[in-house]
């Protein structure tokens, strides 16, 4: 009986067999696709990736900055030019890979399509920077505030207010990171009267010298050791810069701000500023004049230099030797009694022969010197 009905079911069994076999093959293929599309499991803590071979200051500083953050402080640095290996192994990649994608944490700037500057990535800052970013600038734009706070917390147990953090972030880019960006991208310093950036550290050249020479071993182990040595050198300088800006530069700015706010109590027109002790004031005054909308008003600054008092003319720019108002021509080059007698002010010490600065024994004498200078009319 079974053999009699078997021919009737054979086609159905064969069809079912083919269907099951196709299903198994499909599941097998999907499993393989899934395994290929799933990224390799990355190390813990996450690895930082950059290129091998000759290193430059920008990726050295970029790696150091990342290692100041809690999530990367224990990270290893993997140096390679194998994009596949970098992307499989590293959570964040700097200065290699020919792609910039903040979402993927890929920060290269060498591709022709890359045009970003500090101002395009951080447009909320009014000061405009047109220097193309390096990997240091890229990392700084996205992680700089956290790097600053992390360094300050570790070194001084200090945290900046949001306003002062914004000031520090901008100043550190201005006087440290922008130099690295410009040099790495070969940006000319001058394209007109004023420099596009300032060389304040020469760090790029010093880091470059830490690479093995052509006569030395170029084994990857030796290069990696030199890279970490460069990170220590550059990192020390970055930390010092952060501390100087946060602990000194900002304090000086607050000091100049207070003097500017009180200027009209010193002299009705606001042309004389009084600092009860010296601090760097020229660059701060330029910025604060814009903030308070009194550009060009202050003419003289009176300050205590520790042993006596000084009256200094405000220069047209922080680096200029030309002032808005200098001390009267007849006083220039005179000292002590001769100066005091001619000026009609006791306790004067000197006036420089160019008139850009003068000295007095007391605050009262210095203020009198400043007042008479403002009111003096040159022939």
C-alpha positions in Angstrom: 0.0 0.0 0.0 2.8 2.4 0.9 4.7 1.7 -2.3 1.5 2.3 -4.2 1.0 5.9 -3.0 4.7 6.8 -2.8 5.1 8.0 -6.4 2.2 10.5 -5.7 4.2 12.2 -2.8 7.7 12.2 -4.3 7.3 15.5 -6.2 6.0 17.2 -3.0 8.9 15.8 -0.8 11.4 16.8 -3.4 10.0 20.4 -3.5 10.0 20.6 0.4 13.5 19.3 0.5 14.6 22.1 -1.9 12.8 24.8 0.1 14.4 23.7 3.4 17.8 23.5 1.8 17.4 27.1 0.4 16.3 28.4 3.8 19.4 26.9 5.4 21.7 28.4 2.8 20.1 31.8 3.2 20.5 31.7 7.0 24.1 30.7 6.5 24.8 33.5 4.1 23.1 36.1 6.4 25.2 34.9 9.3 28.4 35.5 7.3 27.2 38.9 6.2 26.4 39.8 9.9 29.8 38.8 11.0 31.5 40.9 8.2 29.4 44.0 9.0 29.9 43.9 12.7 33.0 45.9 13.8 35.7 44.1 15.5 35.4 44.4 19.3 37.7 47.3 20.3 40.0 47.3 23.2 39.2 48.7 26.6 40.3 51.3 27.4 39.8 52.7 23.9 42.8 53.1 21.5 43.9 56.4 19.9 45.0 56.1 16.3 47.5 58.2 14.4 50.0 57.7 11.6 53.4 56.1 12.0 56.7 57.2 10.5 57.9 60.9 10.9 55.7 62.6 13.5 54.7 66.3 13.6 53.7 68.6 16.4 50.0 68.7 15.5 49.3 65.0 16.0 51.6 64.9 19.0 49.6 67.6 20.7 46.3 66.2 19.6 47.2 62.8 21.2 48.4 64.5 24.4 45.1 66.5 24.6 43.0 63.4 24.2 44.9 61.6 27.0 44.0 64.4 29.4 40.3 63.3 29.2 39.0 60.6 31.5 37.9 58.3 28.7 41.3 58.3 27.1 43.8 58.8 29.9 44.8 55.1 29.9 44.6 54.7 26.2 47.3 53.2 24.0 48.3 55.0 20.9 48.3 52.9 17.7 50.5 54.3 14.9 49.8 53.1 11.4 48.9 54.2 7.9 46.7 51.1 7.4 43.2 52.6 7.4 41.4 49.3 7.8 43.5 48.4 10.9 43.1 51.9 12.3 39.3 51.8 12.0 39.0 48.3 13.4 41.3 48.9 16.4 40.8 52.6 17.3 37.9 54.5 18.7 39.3 57.9 17.7 41.8 58.6 14.8 43.8 61.8 14.3 45.9 63.1 11.4 45.5 60.1 9.2 42.8 58.5 7.1 41.9 61.3 4.7 38.6 61.9 6.3 37.1 64.3 8.9 33.9 63.1 10.5 33.3 64.2 14.1 30.5 61.7 14.5 32.9 58.8 13.7 35.7 60.5 15.6 37.9 60.7 12.6 40.0 63.9 12.5 42.2 64.2 9.5 42.9 67.5 7.6 45.1 66.5 4.7 42.3 65.8 2.1 41.7 68.5 -0.5 38.0 68.8 0.6 39.0 70.0 4.1 38.6 73.7 4.5 37.6 74.2 8.1 39.1 76.8 10.5 38.5 77.6 14.1 35.8 80.1 13.1 33.9 77.7 10.9 33.7 75.0 13.6 33.2 77.5 16.5 31.2 80.4 15.0 30.0 81.6 18.4 33.3 83.3 19.0 33.4 86.8 17.5 37.2 86.8 16.8 37.8 85.5 13.3 40.5 83.0 12.5 41.1 82.0 8.8 43.9 79.5 9.3 43.2 76.0 8.1 43.1 73.6 11.1 45.6 70.8 11.7 44.7 67.7 13.7 45.7 69.7 16.9 43.2 72.4 16.0 40.5 69.9 15.2 40.8 68.1 18.5 41.0 71.4 20.3 37.8 72.7 18.7 35.8 69.7 19.9 37.5 68.8 23.2 39.5 71.9 24.2 37.3 73.2 27.0 37.3 69.8 28.6 41.0 69.5 28.2 41.5 72.8 30.0 39.2 72.0 32.9 40.8 68.5 33.3 44.4 70.0 33.4 43.3 72.7 35.9 41.5 70.1 38.1 44.6 67.9 38.2 47.2 70.6 38.6 45.5 73.2 40.7 42.2 71.7 41.9 40.6 74.6 40.0 37.6 74.9 37.7 36.9 78.0 35.7 33.5 79.7 35.5 31.8 79.4 32.1 32.7 83.0 31.2 36.4 82.6 32.1 36.5 79.1 30.4 35.4 80.8 27.2 38.1 83.4 27.6 40.8 80.8 28.3 39.7 78.6 25.4 40.0 81.5 23.0 43.3 82.7 24.3 45.0 79.3 24.3 43.9 78.9 20.7 45.2 82.3 19.9 48.6 82.0 21.5 49.4 78.3 21.3 47.2 76.1 19.0 46.9 78.5 16.0 50.7 78.5 15.6 50.7 74.7 15.3 47.8 74.8 12.8 49.6 77.5 10.6 53.0 75.8 10.6 51.6 72.3 9.8 49.6 73.7 6.9 52.4 75.9 5.6 50.5 79.2 6.1 52.6 82.3 5.5 52.8 84.5 8.5 52.5 87.8 6.6 50.1 88.6 3.8 50.0 92.3 4.5 50.8 94.6 7.4 49.8 92.5 10.5 50.9 88.9 11.0 48.2 86.3 10.6 49.5 84.4 13.6 52.3 84.7 16.1 55.3 82.4 16.7 55.3 82.2 20.5 56.7 78.7 21.2 58.7 77.4 18.3 57.3 74.0 19.5 56.8 72.6 16.0 60.5 72.9 15.3 61.6 71.4 18.6 59.2 68.5 18.2 60.4 67.9 14.7 64.0 67.5 16.0 63.0 64.6 18.1 62.4 62.4 15.1 65.3 60.0 14.4 67.8 61.4 11.9 68.4 59.7 8.6 71.5 58.0 10.2 69.6 56.6 13.1 67.4 53.5 13.4 64.0 53.8 11.9 62.5 50.8 13.6 58.9 51.3 14.6 59.7 50.7 18.3 62.3 53.5 18.2 60.0 55.8 16.5 57.2 55.1 19.0 59.5 55.8 21.8 60.5 59.2 20.2 56.8 59.9 19.7 56.1 59.5 23.4 59.1 61.6 24.2 57.7 64.3 22.0 54.3 64.1 23.7 56.0 64.7 27.0 57.8 67.8 25.7 54.7 69.2 24.0 52.4 68.3 26.8 54.5 70.0 29.4 54.3 73.2 27.3 50.6 73.0 26.8 50.0 72.4 30.5 52.2 75.5 31.4 50.2 77.5 28.9 46.9 76.5 30.3 48.1 77.3 33.8 49.5 80.7 32.8 46.3 81.7 31.0 43.9 80.4 33.7 45.9 81.5 36.8 47.6 84.7 35.6 46.2 86.0 32.3 42.6 85.9 33.4 43.5 87.5 36.8 45.2 90.3 34.9 42.2 90.8 32.7 39.9 91.2 35.7 42.4 93.7 37.1 42.3 95.8 33.9 38.5 95.5 33.8 38.2 97.0 37.2 40.5 99.9 36.3 38.5 100.6 33.2 35.2 100.5 35.1 36.6 103.0 37.6 38.4 105.2 35.1 36.0 108.2 35.4 36.5 108.4 39.1 40.2 108.9 38.4 39.8 111.5 35.7 36.3 112.7 34.4 36.9 111.9 30.8 38.1 108.3 31.5 41.4 108.9 29.8 43.5 107.8 32.9 43.5 104.3 34.3 44.8 103.5 37.7 46.2 100.0 38.5 47.2 99.6 42.1 49.9 97.1 41.0 51.4 96.2 37.7 50.0 93.5 35.5 50.2 92.9 31.7 47.5 95.3 30.5 48.0 96.3 26.9 46.3 93.4 25.0 43.5 93.2 27.7 42.8 96.9 27.3 42.3 96.6 23.6 39.7 93.8 24.0 37.9 95.5 27.0 37.7 98.9 25.2 35.6 97.1 22.5 33.5 95.4 25.2 32.8 98.6 27.0 32.5 100.7 23.7 35.3 103.1 24.7 37.8 102.4 22.0 40.6 105.0 21.9 39.4 106.8 25.1 42.1 105.7 27.6 45.4 107.6 27.0 47.6 106.9 30.1 47.9 104.1 32.6 49.2 104.7 36.1 50.5 101.7 38.0 52.7 100.6 40.9 55.7 98.6 39.7 56.6 97.4 43.2 59.1 100.1 44.3 57.6 103.3 42.7 54.9 104.5 40.4 54.8 104.7 36.7 52.8 106.6 34.1 52.7 104.9 30.7 51.2 105.9 27.4 48.6 103.6 25.8 50.1 102.4 22.5 48.0 102.4 19.3 48.3 98.6 19.2 49.7 96.3 21.9 53.0 95.9 20.0 53.3 99.5 18.8 55.8 102.1 20.0 53.5 104.9 18.9 51.1 106.1 21.6 47.8 107.8 21.8 49.2 110.3 24.2 52.8 110.5 25.6 54.2 112.7 28.3 54.9 116.4 27.4 57.9 117.1 25.2 59.6 119.6 27.6 59.7 116.9 30.4 61.4 114.3 28.3 64.9 113.2 29.3 64.7 115.1 32.7 65.1 113.6 36.2 64.4 114.2 39.9 64.5 117.9 41.0 65.0 119.3 37.6 61.9 117.5 36.3 59.8 118.2 39.4 60.6 121.9 39.2 59.7 122.2 35.5 56.5 120.2 35.9 55.5 121.8 39.2 55.0 118.4 40.8 56.9 117.1 43.8 58.5 113.6 44.0 58.9 113.0 40.2 61.7 110.6 39.2 62.1 110.6 35.4 60.5 110.9 32.0 61.9 108.7 29.2 63.5 110.6 26.4 60.7 109.4 24.0 58.0 110.3 26.5 56.3 106.9 26.5 56.8 106.4 30.2 57.6 108.4 33.4 58.2 107.6 37.1 57.2 109.1 40.4 57.8 108.2 44.1 54.2 108.3 45.1 50.7 107.6 43.7 49.7 111.2 44.2 52.7 112.4 42.2 52.1 109.9 39.4 48.4 110.9 39.1 49.4 114.6 39.0 51.9 113.8 36.2 49.2 111.9 34.3 46.6 114.7 34.7 49.0 117.5 33.6 50.1 115.3 30.6 46.4 114.9 29.5 45.8 118.6 29.8 49.2 119.7 28.3 48.9 121.1 24.8 52.0 120.6 22.6 53.2 123.6 20.6 
